[in-house]
Amino acid sequence: MWVVWAYLGALMYIGVIKEGKVPPDQRVPLTPAQCAAWNAAHPDAQIVVQSSDVRRIQDEEFRAEGVTVQDDVSACDVLLGVKEVPVEEIIADKTYFFFSHTYKLQPHNAELLKRILSQRVRLIDYELLRRPGAGRIIGFGRYAGIVGSYNGFRALGIKDHRYTLPRAIDCTDRAEMEARLLSGVTLAPHTKIVLTGHGRVGGGALEIIKRLKIREVHPVDFLREEYAEPVFTHLQLHDYNRRTHDGGFDPAEFREDPTGYESTFMAFARQADLFIAGHYWSEGSPYLFSRADMRDEDWRIRVVADISCDIDGPVACTLKPSTIADPMYGYCPVNERVVDLDQDGSIAVMAVDNLPCELPRDASADFGAVLVDKVLPHLLDGDQEGILAAASETNSDGELTRKYAYLADYVASV
């Protein structure tokens, strides 16, 4: 039943919806404090929250901040979620923001996009929000890196039977997770760690390594030296890619067309114990290493934390995603298959594909801060920069926008 809100003069209502995807996602696009601050600053565009029994942040926490919480948000103009909205829960004639996982023609979501069109919904996909000529505006990448790096150290302790850490999701928040990390990790003196990625994911992973106060060394020294203390190196693209014909590297050329390049990562695989993969990989780029490479007699890596989680892609041992409930599996280089983590000669693989869900409170706060600062204001200024328009796969007339017209056959397939 619809209720009368306190701000009767509001021109727009924004609803934070309950996550309906199964298994449930405990994150939320905005925290109670963020909702309250927005409402205080924007009496003409009020946020209300749909009641939920699956969020880590409880309804009572929103109410304590003075935010309206109710079962029905169908009268809202704009609806904010996190993951895909179940097909049957799409409300007609609304503007939705969520990660739809449709623009890459993901087969399992074609029916969702078809429903969105039939209900005249304007879909704005978070993943497509970009500033002109720049990268993505918003995402959970930083917390994917933070949790993935933590999981890498957790896996190393389990693999070596040296120490134990709780799952990140079993911690109340990041503060507790890091306290467990600092009190629990006891690395062997000669441990060597290699990290790839300098975006949000790689930066998040680096935060955890730095919390452990592990010494950073130059990639050249990492390859040449052994150390009496744990060390890590943070690789740039040119550190593990080179032109096939002359061994050079041109960053602009590599990003435009990487097909003329090959990987040199094997030099690091022969020196590292833990590999944290936080890089972005695009189709056509060299694989970091192959399954044949992993049978090299000098292969040293015992644990791979594949945050990027590209299945059958650049990290050859990532055969499948792992789950929050069961985050690690063993990979046998000889038989090229998944085995028990403790099998002799196996390599531990952590490839959870929804890592930010393990720290839902912190990940939500990080995401929401960008949402209220860089995204929602465009709803009020007429989208003068065209940022929302460029991220809209569909319009309120039930049509694909010109930029995403290529999705027509995809929709017609269901």
C-alpha positions as CSV (number, residue, x, y, z in Angstrom):
1,M,0.0,0.0,0.0
2,W,1.3,3.5,-0.9
3,V,2.0,5.8,2.0
4,V,2.0,9.6,2.3
5,W,5.6,10.8,2.7
6,A,6.7,13.8,4.7
7,Y,8.0,15.7,1.7
8,L,4.8,16.2,-0.2
9,G,6.4,18.9,-2.3
10,A,9.0,16.6,-3.8
11,L,9.1,16.6,-7.6
12,M,10.9,13.3,-7.9
13,Y,11.0,10.2,-5.7
14,I,14.0,7.8,-5.9
15,G,13.5,4.3,-4.6
16,V,16.2,2.0,-3.3
17,I,14.8,-1.4,-4.2
18,K,15.2,-4.8,-2.5
19,E,17.6,-7.1,-4.2
20,G,15.7,-9.9,-5.8
21,K,18.4,-12.0,-7.5
22,V,19.1,-15.4,-6.1
23,P,21.4,-16.0,-4.4
24,P,20.7,-12.8,-2.6
25,D,23.1,-9.9,-2.7
26,Q,23.6,-8.1,0.7
27,R,24.8,-4.8,-0.8
28,V,22.8,-1.7,-1.3
29,P,23.5,1.3,-3.6
30,L,23.2,3.8,-0.8
31,T,23.8,3.7,2.9
32,P,21.4,5.2,5.5
33,A,23.7,8.2,6.1
34,Q,24.0,8.8,2.4
35,C,20.2,8.7,1.9
36,A,19.6,11.0,4.8
37,A,22.3,13.5,3.6
38,W,20.8,13.5,0.1
39,N,17.3,14.0,1.4
40,A,18.3,17.0,3.6
41,A,20.1,18.6,0.6
42,H,17.4,17.8,-2.0
43,P,13.8,18.3,-0.7
44,D,12.6,18.2,-4.3
45,A,14.1,14.7,-5.0
46,Q,13.6,12.4,-2.0
47,I,15.0,8.9,-1.5
48,V,12.9,6.2,0.0
49,V,13.9,2.6,0.7
50,Q,12.1,-0.6,0.0
51,S,12.0,-2.9,3.0
52,S,14.4,-5.9,2.7
53,D,15.3,-8.9,4.8
54,V,18.4,-9.7,2.7
55,R,20.6,-6.6,3.2
56,R,23.5,-6.6,5.6
57,I,22.3,-3.0,6.5
58,Q,19.0,-3.5,8.3
59,D,15.7,-1.5,7.7
60,E,16.0,-0.1,11.3
61,E,19.3,1.5,10.4
62,F,17.7,3.5,7.6
63,R,14.8,4.5,9.9
64,A,17.2,5.6,12.5
65,E,18.5,8.1,10.0
66,G,15.0,9.4,9.3
67,V,14.7,7.6,5.9
68,T,11.3,6.3,4.9
69,V,11.2,2.5,4.6
70,Q,8.2,0.7,3.1
71,D,7.3,-2.4,1.2
72,D,5.9,-0.6,-1.9
73,V,8.1,1.7,-4.0
74,S,6.1,1.5,-7.2
75,A,5.2,5.2,-7.1
76,C,8.8,6.2,-7.4
77,D,10.1,7.8,-10.6
78,V,13.6,6.3,-10.4
79,L,14.6,2.9,-8.9
80,L,18.1,2.1,-7.8
81,G,19.4,-1.5,-7.4
82,V,22.7,-3.3,-7.5
83,K,22.3,-6.6,-9.4
84,E,19.9,-7.7,-12.2
85,V,16.3,-7.2,-11.2
86,P,14.2,-10.4,-11.7
87,V,12.2,-10.3,-14.9
88,E,8.8,-10.6,-13.1
89,E,9.7,-7.7,-10.7
90,I,10.3,-5.0,-13.4
91,I,7.8,-2.2,-12.9
92,A,6.5,-0.5,-16.0
93,D,7.3,3.1,-17.0
94,K,10.2,3.7,-14.6
95,T,13.9,4.6,-14.9
96,Y,16.1,1.9,-13.4
97,F,19.7,2.0,-12.4
98,F,21.5,-1.4,-11.9
99,F,24.1,-3.7,-13.3
100,S,22.1,-5.5,-16.0
101,H,24.9,-7.5,-17.6
102,T,23.3,-7.2,-21.0
103,Y,25.4,-5.0,-23.2
104,K,27.9,-7.7,-23.9
105,L,25.1,-10.0,-25.1
106,Q,25.1,-12.2,-22.0
107,P,22.7,-15.0,-23.0
108,H,21.1,-15.4,-19.5
109,N,19.8,-11.8,-19.4
110,A,18.3,-11.5,-22.9
111,E,14.8,-12.1,-21.4
112,L,15.4,-9.4,-18.9
113,L,16.2,-6.8,-21.6
114,K,13.1,-7.9,-23.6
115,R,10.9,-7.4,-20.5
116,I,12.5,-3.9,-19.9
117,L,11.6,-2.9,-23.5
118,S,8.0,-4.3,-23.2
119,Q,7.5,-2.3,-20.0
120,R,8.8,1.0,-21.5
121,V,11.6,1.1,-18.9
122,R,14.6,3.4,-19.3
123,L,17.6,1.3,-18.2
124,I,20.7,3.1,-17.1
125,D,23.5,0.5,-16.6
126,Y,26.1,1.5,-14.0
127,E,28.7,-0.2,-16.0
128,L,28.2,2.1,-18.9
129,L,28.4,5.4,-17.0
130,R,31.5,7.2,-18.3
131,R,32.8,10.7,-18.6
132,P,33.5,11.7,-22.2
133,G,36.9,10.4,-23.1
134,A,37.5,8.9,-19.7
135,G,36.9,5.6,-17.8
136,R,34.0,4.3,-15.8
137,I,32.5,6.6,-13.2
138,I,31.3,4.0,-10.7
139,G,31.8,0.4,-9.8
140,F,32.7,-2.0,-7.1
141,G,36.2,-2.7,-8.4
142,R,38.1,-1.3,-5.5
143,Y,36.4,-3.6,-3.1
144,A,36.8,-6.6,-5.5
145,G,40.6,-5.8,-5.2
146,I,40.5,-5.4,-1.4
147,V,38.6,-8.7,-0.8
148,G,40.4,-10.6,-3.5
149,S,43.8,-9.7,-2.1
150,Y,42.7,-10.7,1.4
151,N,41.4,-14.0,0.0
152,G,44.8,-14.5,-1.7
153,F,46.6,-14.3,1.6
154,R,44.0,-16.5,3.2
155,A,44.5,-19.1,0.5
156,L,48.3,-18.9,1.0
157,G,47.9,-19.7,4.7
158,I,45.6,-22.6,4.0
159,K,47.8,-24.0,1.2
160,D,51.0,-23.9,3.3
161,H,49.2,-25.0,6.5
162,R,50.9,-22.0,8.1
163,Y,48.0,-19.8,9.4
164,T,44.2,-19.4,9.2
165,L,42.0,-16.5,8.5
166,P,38.2,-16.2,8.5
167,R,36.3,-15.6,5.4
168,A,35.8,-11.9,4.7
169,I,32.0,-12.3,4.7
170,D,32.2,-13.7,8.2
171,C,33.7,-10.4,9.4
172,T,31.4,-7.5,10.5
173,D,33.2,-5.1,8.2
174,R,36.6,-4.2,6.7
175,A,38.0,-3.0,10.0
176,E,37.4,-6.5,11.5
177,M,38.8,-8.2,8.4
178,E,42.0,-6.1,8.5
179,A,42.4,-6.7,12.2
180,R,42.2,-10.5,11.5
181,L,44.6,-10.0,8.6
182,L,47.2,-8.2,10.7
183,S,47.0,-10.5,13.7
184,G,46.8,-13.8,11.6
185,V,49.2,-13.6,8.7
186,T,52.7,-15.0,9.3
187,L,54.4,-15.2,5.9
188,A,57.5,-17.3,5.4
189,P,60.7,-15.2,5.2
190,H,61.3,-15.8,1.5
191,T,57.7,-15.2,0.2
192,K,57.5,-13.4,-3.1
193,I,54.3,-11.8,-4.3
194,V,53.4,-10.4,-7.8
195,L,50.5,-8.1,-8.4
196,T,49.1,-7.0,-11.8
197,G,46.6,-4.2,-12.4
198,H,46.7,-0.4,-11.7
199,G,43.0,0.4,-12.0
200,R,40.4,0.3,-9.2
201,V,40.9,-3.5,-8.7
202,G,44.7,-3.4,-8.6
203,G,44.6,-0.3,-6.3
204,G,42.3,-2.1,-3.9
205,A,44.5,-5.2,-3.9
206,L,47.5,-2.9,-3.2
207,E,45.8,-1.5,-0.1
208,I,45.8,-4.9,1.6
209,I,49.4,-5.6,0.7
210,K,50.4,-2.3,2.1
211,R,48.4,-2.9,5.3
212,L,50.7,-5.9,5.8
213,K,53.7,-3.6,5.4
214,I,55.3,-5.9,2.8
215,R,58.3,-4.4,1.2
216,E,57.9,-3.4,-2.5
217,V,60.8,-4.1,-4.9
218,H,61.4,-3.2,-8.5
219,P,60.4,-5.9,-11.1
220,V,64.0,-6.3,-12.2
221,D,65.2,-6.9,-8.6
222,F,62.3,-9.3,-8.0
223,L,63.5,-11.5,-10.9
224,R,67.2,-11.3,-9.9
225,E,67.2,-11.4,-6.1
226,E,66.1,-13.6,-3.2
227,Y,65.2,-11.9,0.0
228,A,65.2,-12.8,3.7
229,E,61.8,-11.1,4.1
230,P,58.5,-11.2,2.2
231,V,58.5,-8.8,-0.8
232,F,56.1,-7.9,-3.6
233,T,56.3,-6.3,-7.0
234,H,53.6,-4.4,-8.8
235,L,53.8,-4.9,-12.5
236,Q,53.0,-2.4,-15.3
237,L,51.9,-3.7,-18.7
238,H,55.4,-3.3,-20.2
239,D,56.8,-5.5,-17.4
240,Y,55.0,-8.6,-18.8
241,N,54.2,-7.8,-22.4
242,R,56.5,-7.2,-25.4
243,R,56.2,-6.9,-29.2
244,T,56.8,-10.2,-30.8
245,H,59.1,-9.0,-33.6
246,D,61.4,-6.6,-31.7
247,G,60.8,-6.9,-28.0
248,G,59.6,-3.3,-27.7
249,F,56.5,-1.9,-26.0
250,D,54.2,1.0,-27.1
251,P,51.4,1.5,-24.6
252,A,49.1,3.3,-27.1
253,E,49.7,0.6,-29.7
254,F,49.1,-2.2,-27.1
255,R,45.8,-0.7,-26.1
256,E,44.7,-0.2,-29.7
257,D,45.8,-3.6,-31.0
258,P,47.6,-6.0,-28.7
259,T,47.7,-8.9,-31.2
260,G,51.3,-8.3,-32.1
261,Y,52.5,-8.8,-28.5
262,E,53.4,-11.8,-26.4
263,S,53.6,-12.4,-22.7
264,T,56.8,-12.5,-20.6
265,F,55.0,-13.3,-17.4
266,M,56.7,-16.7,-17.1
267,A,59.8,-15.0,-15.7
268,F,57.7,-13.9,-12.7
269,A,55.9,-17.2,-12.4
270,R,59.3,-18.8,-11.8
271,Q,60.0,-16.4,-8.9
272,A,56.6,-15.8,-7.2
273,D,54.7,-17.8,-4.6
274,L,51.5,-15.8,-4.7
275,F,50.1,-14.1,-7.8
276,I,47.3,-11.6,-7.3
277,A,45.7,-10.9,-10.7
278,G,44.0,-7.5,-10.7
279,H,44.6,-6.5,-14.3
280,Y,42.0,-5.8,-17.0
281,W,42.2,-8.1,-19.9
282,S,40.8,-7.4,-23.3
283,E,40.0,-9.8,-26.1
284,G,43.1,-10.2,-28.3
285,S,45.6,-9.5,-25.6
286,P,48.3,-12.1,-24.8
287,Y,47.4,-14.7,-22.2
288,L,49.7,-14.3,-19.2
289,F,50.5,-18.0,-19.2
290,S,49.2,-21.2,-20.7
291,R,48.4,-24.6,-19.1
292,A,51.6,-25.9,-20.8
293,D,53.6,-23.1,-19.1
294,M,52.3,-24.3,-15.7
295,R,54.1,-27.6,-16.3
296,D,57.4,-25.8,-16.5
297,E,59.8,-27.5,-14.1
298,D,60.7,-24.1,-12.6
299,W,57.1,-23.0,-12.1
300,R,56.9,-21.6,-8.5
301,I,53.5,-20.0,-8.0
302,R,51.5,-21.9,-5.4
303,V,48.5,-19.7,-5.1
304,V,46.6,-17.6,-7.7
305,A,44.1,-15.0,-6.6
306,D,42.4,-14.3,-9.9
307,I,40.3,-11.2,-9.0
308,S,39.6,-10.5,-12.7
309,C,38.2,-14.1,-13.1
310,D,38.2,-14.5,-16.9
311,I,37.2,-18.1,-17.4
312,D,39.5,-20.1,-19.8
313,G,41.3,-16.8,-20.3
314,P,44.7,-15.2,-19.6
315,V,45.2,-17.0,-16.3
316,A,45.2,-20.5,-17.4
317,C,44.3,-22.2,-14.1
318,T,41.0,-20.3,-13.8
319,L,38.8,-23.1,-15.1
320,K,35.6,-21.9,-13.3
321,P,34.5,-19.3,-10.9
322,S,34.6,-20.2,-7.2
323,T,32.0,-19.0,-4.7
324,I,31.9,-17.1,-1.5
325,A,30.9,-20.3,0.3
326,D,33.7,-22.3,-1.3
327,P,36.2,-19.7,-2.5
328,M,39.2,-22.0,-3.5
329,Y,39.9,-25.0,-5.5
330,G,43.0,-26.9,-6.5
331,Y,44.3,-27.0,-10.1
332,C,46.4,-29.9,-11.3
333,P,48.9,-28.7,-14.0
334,V,49.5,-32.3,-15.2
335,N,45.9,-33.3,-15.8
336,E,44.6,-29.7,-16.4
337,R,41.6,-30.1,-14.1
338,V,40.1,-29.1,-10.8
339,V,41.4,-31.3,-7.9
340,D,41.4,-31.2,-4.1
341,L,43.3,-28.2,-2.7
342,D,45.6,-30.5,-0.8
343,Q,46.6,-32.7,-3.7
344,D,50.3,-32.9,-4.2
345,G,51.5,-30.5,-6.9
346,S,48.2,-28.7,-7.1
347,I,48.0,-24.9,-7.3
348,A,45.4,-23.1,-5.2
349,V,43.0,-20.9,-7.2
350,M,40.8,-18.2,-5.7
351,A,38.4,-17.0,-8.4
352,V,35.3,-15.6,-6.7
353,D,33.4,-13.5,-9.2
354,N,31.3,-11.4,-6.8
355,L,34.0,-10.4,-4.3
356,P,32.5,-7.1,-3.1
357,C,29.6,-9.1,-1.7
358,E,31.9,-10.3,1.0
359,L,32.1,-6.8,2.6
360,P,28.7,-5.5,1.8
361,R,28.7,-2.6,4.3
362,D,32.0,-1.1,3.2
363,A,31.5,-1.8,-0.5
364,S,28.0,-0.2,-0.4
365,A,29.4,2.9,1.3
366,D,32.2,3.2,-1.2
367,F,29.8,2.8,-4.2
368,G,27.2,5.1,-2.7
369,A,29.7,7.9,-2.2
370,V,30.3,8.1,-5.9
371,L,26.6,7.6,-6.8
372,V,25.5,10.7,-4.8
373,D,28.5,12.8,-5.9
374,K,28.9,11.9,-9.6
375,V,25.7,10.2,-10.9
376,L,22.5,11.2,-9.2
377,P,23.0,15.0,-9.6
378,H,22.6,14.5,-13.4
379,L,19.0,13.5,-12.7
380,L,18.4,17.0,-11.5
381,D,20.5,19.1,-13.9
382,G,18.9,17.8,-17.1
383,D,21.9,15.5,-17.8
384,Q,23.7,18.4,-19.4
385,E,26.8,16.4,-20.0
386,G,24.9,13.5,-21.6
387,I,26.3,11.0,-19.2
388,L,23.0,9.3,-18.3
389,A,21.9,9.4,-22.0
390,A,25.1,7.6,-23.0
391,A,24.6,4.9,-20.4
392,S,20.9,4.3,-21.3
393,E,20.4,1.1,-23.2
394,T,16.7,1.7,-23.6
395,N,14.3,4.7,-23.5
396,S,10.9,5.3,-22.0
397,D,9.2,4.6,-25.4
398,G,10.2,0.9,-25.2
399,E,13.0,1.2,-27.7
400,L,16.7,0.5,-27.7
401,T,18.7,3.7,-27.9
402,R,20.8,4.3,-31.0
403,K,24.1,3.4,-29.3
404,Y,22.7,0.0,-28.2
405,A,20.7,-0.8,-31.3
406,Y,23.0,-3.8,-31.9
407,L,21.1,-5.5,-29.0
408,A,18.0,-6.0,-31.2
409,D,18.9,-9.5,-32.4
410,Y,19.9,-10.4,-28.9
411,V,16.5,-9.4,-27.6
412,A,14.7,-11.1,-30.5
413,S,16.5,-14.4,-29.6
414,V,14.1,-15.0,-26.7
